[in-house]
Amino acid sequence: MKQRFQAEIKKHEGINGAYIETPFDVEAVFGAKRVKVKAYFDGKEYRGSIVRMG
């Protein structure tokens, strides 16, 4: 299942990290808390996981 959206990359204060906010509930859409993704940030490919933090 594909989900397409645009999001702002935000710096996570206090650590050397960044995050985005998804416009949907990942667990409700995909049925899992952690989902493997292939995403593009400013045209650069990213392969990893999407997971709700906090």
N, C-alpha and C positions, 0 to 999 in steps of 0.2 A: 504494500500500500504506500502510495506517495503522498506526501504533504508538502506543499510549497508555500513559503511565506518569506517576507523580508523582516529582518530584525536588526537592531543596533547591537554591536558588540560592546559590552560594558566591562570596565575593569573591576575586578574584585578587590576591594580595599584590604590592605594588610597582608596580602599574599601576591605572588607573581602569577596571577591567573585572570581569566576572563570568562564571561558567560553571556548567554542570551536568554531572553524570556520568550517562551513559545506561546502562541496565541490559542493554544488548546491544551487539554489535559492529556498528557502522554499516556498515562496508564489507561484511561478510559478509551482512547483511540486504538492503542496497540495491544492492550491486555497484559502489559508488563511494565514494571517500574524502570527497567533499563532496556534500551533499544539500540541496536547497532545502526549507525547511520553513515551515509556518504553525503556530505554537505559541501557547499562552496561559500567561502568567505572572501569577498572582493575578488572573485574569480579563481581563488586558490582552493584546491580540493582538500577536504578534511575527512578522514575515516576514523571513526571512534564510536562513542556511545553518547546517548542523550539520557539524562537522568535528572530527576527533580532533586535539588539540593536544599538542605535546611529543614 
